[in-house]
Amino acid sequence: MNSLFPAQPDDHDISIGGSQYRLLLTSNDLLLQWNRITFWKLSMDLKAFTHSYAPVSFLAMNASGLYLFSGDGSTVVMHVSLNLNSGSSSDFFRFGRLGFDGRFKIMSFINGGFVEEFLGPSEICQIPTICGKLKLCSAGTCSCPPSFTGDSRGGCVPADSSISLASSCGNISSLDSKSSFSYLRLMNGVDYFANTFMEPVTHGVDLQFCKYLCSKNCSCLGLFYENSSSSCLLIWNQIGSIMSANKGRVGFIKTLQITPISEGRSRKRIPLVGLILIPSSALFLVITFVVLLLWFRRWRISVMLQRSDSSSSAELEMSLIPGLPIRYSYNEIATATNNFKTQIGSGGFGIVYKGTLSDKTIVAVKKITSFGVQGRRNFCAEIGVIGNIHHVNLVRLKGFCLQGRHRVLVLEYMNRGSLDEALFVDGDDPVLEWKDRFQITLGTARGLAYLHSGCDHKIIHCDVKPENILLNDSLGVKISDFGLSKLLTPEQSGLFTTLRGTRGYLAPEWLTSSTISDKTDVYSFGMVVLEIVRGRKNWLLQEEERVYFPLLALQMHMEGRYLELVDPRLEGKVRSDEVEMLVRVGLCCVHEDPAMRPTMANVVGMLEGGIPMADPIVESLSFLYLYGRRFSEATMVENLTLQDPFALQRALTLATSTSTRHGHPHNREKNNNDIISTFSYISSQQVSGPR
């Protein structure tokens, strides 16, 4: 009996005793998470075998085992063999479920009874809440570690009653905010369940700096410090059980000092009582004056606090996003960037500077310069999305600043700059080799595939272009700038209304009332791929040549002359099969009909060879003839602007209806003479495609 589980899971989690466990199928693995913190991966289980690195599309289970398949339905990415023999039993069936103990189980019903065939995690102490908060799990036995004692909730608290555990951001009290933090050291030979599955916050720092990072972030409740690599791992938002394991890490739990309320009151009463007992009318007047003065000052403070609360409520709301990275003060950011001295880039919502943190880490600092509602919303989106994304082909958010009107992102630094700087070079600058171009294309595809199907929610980048594809010295590729992205829920994923992105890479549906989806990113990616092949912008204006390259690529594809499209600076040092592959993939991605474009997961499969190469559909690319003809007149209309925002939509609608009647692309170009006057007044920079 077969059962399927898709790779785009819903948001229905199993809630157990206030803690959330969920089974999550991503584009590359099957995960178990507690409060969105991973504590088990199928790929790390000893019973799992990995066969391919193609993106996972669905999970299936049959009589022979558990399988993770790619999008073509035949390529096995990973499998677990289940060898229980059903024999002649007619009532045999197998199913998987997430148990209330947080473990994924595969059960079989045979001969009137249930048999457990697979259990993950197999080690009971790997379950986050198996023993309770801060309790030590050792070989299935639970106990409080030294310096801790049990509490009424089944967890552990400091044995010293003068200190208490620090609260997370959502539960901050006045005691937390006014007290300095200290750290209670855990015994040697213990570890935390999440340490195996998350990256350290930073490397090459000492223990004191690690404590400093935790103290500066209210989301941090503890830390583990790894001496061998000087790495710092932080415990975020909630604390589960700890377990016996000798991983070379030392754990510390964040605590604060408890100050008895009565102590402060008693100190205030003694001088007041002494003064009252002095039989002097003059002194009585002085006391009356002092009391009135104190009351007035307290009244002013309360008014100021109320005003401060109302103005800072939005700040608090934004700062309580779960999973936030390190928070820096504005002074720390200014010091790191030498007062924003070295600018390395700019975008729609801010300017990017080069900076160096106190631990000597070089970072890119994006200073948000667009204030108001839209700018603040963009900042929240970037924090919520980038902060929880960890993928080798996506720029990582290392920290942020949220202070007053200052909004700053601290991002991973890519020292080679952007793809456009490496690809569109002139003169004697070194040319990007073909093998590097192919790997950059594949890395970009993998990053977009993760955004579309590997995250908890689908993310549409909306501004895929060479300027947002960054490189390092080894030509590792990472996608940057989520300032124009939108995080979509399943209900919202089909609707997206605000025009955004960069001319030259915008899909045709941006210019009409059509639905915007992840296929919009696919179109932009296709345009970038064609530019990677040619080594120039898709629209060239030269003295003797005006070429709309996507149209030229279509024509060469129809004639099988792929090598004529390659960047001549490469001097033929290319692989012909890879050239054909990139041209065909690029053309498939720019189909006019979004439904005919492949998903980014399928693009990765084609580039890796796990999925058969698709053929571009010429009929869905005939609009390139219209674009090509219109842009051949760019010199006549370059200085004109579009006054009527609906004129382009009407013209495109007329063009589409004309194409529908006449079919063949050459007929379409012929019948475009009927609408030549309409398009003659549209600048080439107003139409999706070349720029």
N, C-alpha and C positions, 0 to 999 in steps of 0.2 A: 504493500500500500504506500503510495507516494504522498508527501505533504510538502508544501512550499511556503517560504517566508521571504518577502521582497526585501531588497536592499535599501528601501526608503521607508524606515519604520515610522509608526505613528507615535503620538505623544502619550499613550496610555501606559503609565508606569504602575507597578505593583507597590502599594504603600504598606509598610509593615512597621507597626509600633512607632510611627513618627519618622521612620527612616525610609528612604526610597531605594528600592532595587529595581533594575531594569536590564533586559536583554536587548542588545543593540547590534544590528548588522550594518557595518559600514562598507565602504568600497574596497577594503582590504582585509577585514577580519570580523570575527564574531566576538563581542565584548560583553562582560558583565560590569555594571556600574552601580555604585552606591552614592546617591546625591551627586550624580554626574562625575564621580571620580572612579576611574577604571581600577578594578582589582583582579580581573582575570581576562586573558586572551586565549582564544582557541589555538592560535598559532604557537603559543608557548606551552601548550599541553603536550605531554610525552606521547599521547596516543594520536596526535594530529600529524598529517603529512602534507607538506606544501608542494604543489606540482607546477604552479604558474604564478606570475605576478600581475596578471591581467586584473582589471577592476572587477570586484564581485558585484553581481546583479541580484542573485537570489540564493536562498538556501533550500536544499531539498533533502528528503530522507526517504529511503526505501529499504528493501529487504537486506541490502548489503552494507548499508552504512549511512553516515551523515556527509553531505556534499555541499560545498560552496562553488557555484557555477558563475562563469562570466556571462556577458550579455548574449553571446551566441547560443547559449543553452547546451553547449557540448563540451566546452573547455572547462576542465576541473581545476579550480584554483587551490582547493584544500579539501581533504577528506579525513574522516575517522571511520575505520573499519568496525563494523558491528557483526559479529560472527555467530550470534545465537541462531541455532537451527530450529526453524519452526516445524520441521518434520511434516507429518500429515495433518497437523492441527488445522482445522478450518476456521477457527475463531482467532487466529493470530493477527495482531496488529501492533504497531509501534508508534510512539508519540514522544515529543519533547515538551518540557514545561519548566518554568521558573518557579522554584519552590519558595515557600514562605521563609525559609532559612537563607535565601539569597543565592542558592546554587542551581545551576542548570542541570537538569536530569533528563536522560533518555530512558524511557520505560517500555517494556514489551509485555503484552498480555498473551499468555499462552497456557493452554491446558487449565483454564479457569483461574489463573493467578497472575500477579504482576511480578516482573523480574527487572531489576535495575541493571542497565547495560553500560551507562556512562554517567559520570558525575564530575562537574567542574564548578569550582576548583576541588580537586581531590584532597588537598590539605585543608583540614577544618579550620586551622588557625589563620588561613588567608581570608576568611570571611570577616568583613569589617566590624560587625556588631556581635560576633559570636560570644564574647564575654561581657560586653558592656563598655562604657566609656572609660578609657585608660586602664582597663584591666589587662593583665598579662595572660596570654594564651600560650601554654607550653604542653605539647603532646595531648591537647584536648582538655587540659586542666586549667581552670581560671583562678587567678589570685591577684591581689593588688601588689604592685611593685614596692620595694622599700621606699620609705618617706611618704607613702600614700596609705589611705585607709578607705574602707567601703562606705558608701552613702546609701540613703534610703531608696535611690533609683536604680540600684544594682551596678553602679559604676564606682569609680575611685576618685577621691579628692585629697588634697594635701593633708597629711597627718597634723601638721602645724596649724592650729586654728587661727593664727594671726595672719595667715595668707589664704587667698582663694584663687581659683582658676580665672583667668581673664575671659571676658565675654567677647563674642563676635560682634561685627558691626551692627547687626540688627537688634542686639540686646545690650547696647552700651548704656550704662547707668552713670550718674554723676560721680560715683565712686571710681569707676573706670577712668573717666576723663580727667580726673584730678590727681590720680595716683601714678607713681612711676612703676615701671614693670621690673620684675626680677624673673629669674629662670631657675626652675627646679630640675636638677640633673637626674635622668633615668639611669638605671643600672646598666652595666656593660652587657653586651650580648643580646640586645633587644633591637627590634626594627619595627617600622610601620608598614602596613599593608600596601600603601600607595607608592612607596619609595621606588619599587621596582618598575612602575609603569609611568612615572613622570620624570621630566627633565629637571635638573637642579635650576634654581633661580639664577645662580651665577656660579662661576668657577674662579679659583685663584684668590680667594679671600680668606681672612682669618675668622676665628669663631666670634670675636667681638663684633666684627662687621656683620656677620650673619645675624647675631642678636639685634643689632641696630636695625637691619632690614625688617625683622619681625616686629620690633617695637614701633616702627613707623607706620605699620599697616594694621588697622583694626581687624582685618579679615584673618590675620595670622594668629594662631593659637599655640603654636609650638614649632620646633625645628629639629632637624637632624643634620649633623655636621660630619662630613666624610673627610678624615684626615689625609688619606692617600692622595686625593685629588683637590683638596681644599675647596670642596663643593658644598653648597648650601641648599638644603631641601626644606621647604616650609609646609606646615600643616594648615590647610585653609578651612575656615568657616565652621567645621564640625570635627570632633575627634572621635575616632572609633577605638577598637581594641588595638593593643600592641602585641607583638609576638616574639617568641624566642628565635633569634637568628643572628649569627655572627657575620655581619656584612661590613664590619669596619666603620660603622657609623655610631655617633654618640648623640643621644636624644635629650632635648630640653623642653620642658613645658612652661609656657608663659603664665606667670602668676602676678598678683598685686597684693600690696599690704592693706590689711583691714584696720582702720582707725576707729576705736570705740567712740560712739556719739557722745556719751556722758562725759568723757574726758574734756572735750572742748567746751561743754556747757559749764562744768564746774569752775573752770578758769575764769569765766566771765562773771560768775555770781559773786566771787569773793570781794573784789574791789568795790562793786556796786553796793553790797551790803554794808561795807565799812563806811562808805561815803554817806549812806542814808542815816547811819547812827550818829553822825557828827551834828550836834545841835546848833546849827548856824543857819539863819535865814538866807544869808548871802550865798552860802554854799548850795542851799536848796535851789536858788535861782540859777546858779551855774549848772547844776545837774539838769534842771528843766531845759535850759538852753541846749545843752549837749544832746539830750534825748531828742529834742525837736530836730536838731541838725542831723543826727543819725537817721531819724525817720525820713527826713527829706532826701538824704543821699540814697537810702534804700529804695525809696519810691522812684527816683531818677534811674537807678540801676535796673529796676524791674521794667520800666518803660523801654529802656534801651535794649534789654534782653528780648522783649516782645518784638521789637522792630527787627532785631538781629535774627530771631527765629523765623520771622516771615520771609526775610530776604535770603536766609540760608537753607530754607526747606528744599528749594530746587537743588542746591549743592548737595545736600544730604541724600536726596533721592537718586542723584546720578552717581554718588560715591558708593552706594550700597549695591551696586551690580555684582552678583556672585562671580567669584573666580577672578577678581581684579588682580593685575600684576602689581609690582612695587609702585608705591606712590611717592613722588618726590615733591619737595617744596620748590617754589619758583626761584628762590635764591640758589638752590642746588642746580637747577636747570641753567640759570644764568652763568653760574661758575663753570659748569661743564662745557658750555658753548663759548666761553670767554665773551660774555655779553652779546651772544648771537653774532659773532664776527664772521664766520665762514659759511656763506650760503652755498648749498649744493643743489638746490632744486626748488620748484614751486608747483602748486596745484590749485585747484578751484577753491579750496577752503583754507589754504595756508602755505607757509614758506618752510622749507626744509634746511636745517643747518647741521653741520658736522660738530660733534661734541665728544668729550672724553669724561667718563664717570670717575668717581673717586677710586674705583678699583682698577683704573686704567683701561677699561673696556671702551672701545670706540663705538659710538652710536650715531644714528641719524635722528635728529630732533625736529619734529614737525610742530611748528607753532601755528595754532589756529588763529587766523586773522579775521574770519567772518563771524561777527557777533550777531546776537539776536536769536530768534527761535530756530531758524534753519541751521545756523552754525552750531548751536547747542545740541540739536537733534543729531547732527552729523557726528559730533564728538561722542555722544552716547552710543551711537551705532558702531563707531569704530572700536570703542572700548569693549562693548558687549560681544562683538564679532571676532575681532582680531585677537583679543585677550584669551579666548578659548579655542583658538585654532593652532594646531601644532602639526605642520606638514613640511617636508623638506623643500617643497617648491613654493612656499608662501612665506612672505616676510613676517617675522615674529615680533609681536609687541612686547617689549621688555619692561616698560613702565609708563607712567603718566603723571601729569600735574593737573590738579583741579583746585585752583586757589583764586578766590575773587573772580575777576573777569578773565583770568589766564587759563587757557586750555592748551595743553602741550602733550604730545605723544612722543615717547622714547622708543625708537624702532631699531631693529637689527640693521647694521651698516653693511652695505655691499660696495666694496672698494673699487670695482671695475665700472661702476656707473650703470647706465641703462642701455638697453639693446640698440636704441637708435644711435647712440654715440659710437658703438662698436661696429654697427652695420653700415650706416650711411656716412662713411669716411671718404675724404677726398685726398688727392695728391699722393704723397709718399707714405701716408699712414698705413699701418699693417691691415691687411684684409682678413676678415673673419673666415677661417677655413670651413670647408663644407661639413666635415665631421662635427665640428662645434655647432654649426647651424642646425644640423639634424638633432643633436642632443638638446639644444635650446628649445627647439620646437616640441620635442617629446616632454621635456620638463615643464614647459608652459601648459601643455595639454594635461599633464598629470595634476598640476595645481588647480586648473579650472575644473577638472573632473571631481576633485575633492570638494571644491566649493559647491558644486551642483548636487553631489550625491553622497559625499562622505561626512558632512557635518550633521548636527542634530536638525538643523533647518536648512533648506535650500538657500543658497546665497548667489545672487546675480551681481557680478562685478560691475557691469554697465559701462566700463571705460577701458576695455582691453586694447592696448596699443603698445608699440615698442617702447615708448617712454615709461610705461608702467611695468616693464619686464626688466628686472635688475640682475646684474652679474657680479661674481666675485673673481678673484685672480685665477681660480681653477675653472672659470666659466660655469660654475654652478648657477642655476637660474632660480629666481624667486619672483613671484608676482607681488606687486605692491599697490598702494593707494586704493584703499577701500572707501575713500571719501565720497565716491559716487555710487556706492553699492547700496542695496536694500536687502535687509534680512526678511525673508518671507516665511509666513506660516503656510501649512498646506492649503488653507482656505484662500490665502492671498496670492499664491504662486502663479495664478493665471491672470492677475490684474496688476498693472503697473502703469501709471498714467503720466508721470512727469518726464518730459524730454530731458535727457542727460546723456553725456558721453562726449566724444570728439568726432568732428566731421572727418570723413574719410574712412571711418570704421563703423559708422552707424548703419544698422540694418534697415531695409526699406520699411519695415513695420513701424519704426519710430515716426515716420512721416505721415502715417495714416492712423486710423482708429483701431488698428489691429492689436491683438493681444501681445504683450511683451512677456517673454519667458526666458529660460536659460538658453534657448536657441538664439537669442539675440547676441549673447556672448560668443556662441559658436560662429556666427557670421563675422564678428570682429576678429576672432581668432583666424578664420580663413583668410581675411584680408592681410593679417600679419604674416601668415605662412607664405603667401605669394610675394610679399615684400622680402622675406628671408631668402626665397629662391633667387629673386632678381638682384637684391642688394641695393635697391632704390625704392623710393616712394612709388606707390602704384600709379600716381599721376605725374608724368614728367613733362616739363615745358622747357624744351631746348631749341636752339636756333633752327636746327634742321629736323627736329623730331618732336612730335606730340603723340604720346602713347598712353592709352588707358590700359595698363598692364593686365588687369583681370580679363578684359576682352581679348587681348593678345594670347593670354594663357588658354582661353577657351578655344580659340582658333587653332593654336598649336596642338591642343589635346585632340581635337577632331581629326587632325592630320598625323598624330603620333610623333610630332617633332618636339619632344620634351627638352632635349639638350640645348635647343636654340633659345630657351627661356632663361638659362642659367646666367648668373652674374659673370660677365666676360672677364672680370679681374681674377677669377679663379683659374683661368687658363685651362679649362677642361679637367681640373683635378677634382672630379666628383664621381660619385657612384650613380650610374644611370638608373638603376632600379630605385634608388632612394629619391632621385629627382622626379621620376614619374610618380612615385608614391606621394611626395609632398604636393605636387601640382594637382593630382587627382583629389587628395584630401582637401586642399585649399578650395577647389571648385565645388566639391560636395558641401563644404561648410557655408558657401555663399549662395546656395540655392535661394531663389526669391521666396518660395514657399517654406516657412519655418518647419513645417511637418516633414519636409523632405531632407532637412539637414540632420546629420547624425548627432547623437549625444556626445558629450566630451568623453565619456567612458568608452564609447565605441571608437572614437578617434584614437584614444590611447591603445585600444586593442588592435586597431589597424596598423598603427606605427610600430607596435611591438611584434606584429606578425601573428597575434593570437586570433584575429578576426579577418576573414577574407576582405580584400580591398574592394570598396564600393566604386561604382561607375557614376560619374557626374551625369545628371539628367539635363540634356541640352535644352529641352523645352522650359525648364525652370531657371535657366541661365540666360534666356533670350533678352531679359531686361538689360543685360550688359551692352547689347547693341545700341539701345537707347542712350544709356549713359555715355558710351563711347562717342556717339555722334554729337551729343550735347556738349561734351567736354572738348571736342575738337574746335568748338567755337568759343573756347574760354577767353581768348584774347579780346573778343568783341563785347563780352558781358561781364568781365572780371570786376569792373568798378561799379556795377549796378547792385543794388540791394533789393531784397524782397519786402515790399511794403505791405502786401496782403498776405497774412499768414496762412490763408486757405487756398491761395492760388496754386501752390505746388501740389497740394492734395488733389485739387480738381484736375490738374494736368496729368498727374500720375494715374488717376482713375480713368481718364480718357484714354491714356496710353494702354492701360491694362485691358480695357474693353476692346480697343482696336486690335491688340494682340490676340485676344480670345477669338475674334472673328477670323483672323487671317492665319493664325497658327505659326507658320515657319518664321524663324528669326529674321530672315532676309525680307520676308513680306512685312514683318513688323517694322523694320527700318523704313521700308518704302512707305507704309501708311503713316509713319510718324510725320511725313510732310504735312499732313492735315493739321498737326498741332505744333508745327514749327514756330508759328508766331507766338504761341503761348509760352514756350520754353525759351524763346530768344530773350526774354526779359528776366531770366533767372540766372543769378551768378552761379558759377561752378561750385562755389563754396557753400551753397545753400542746399545742395543735393547730397544724399548719402553716397558715399563712394570716394572718389579722388578728392584731394585737397591740395 
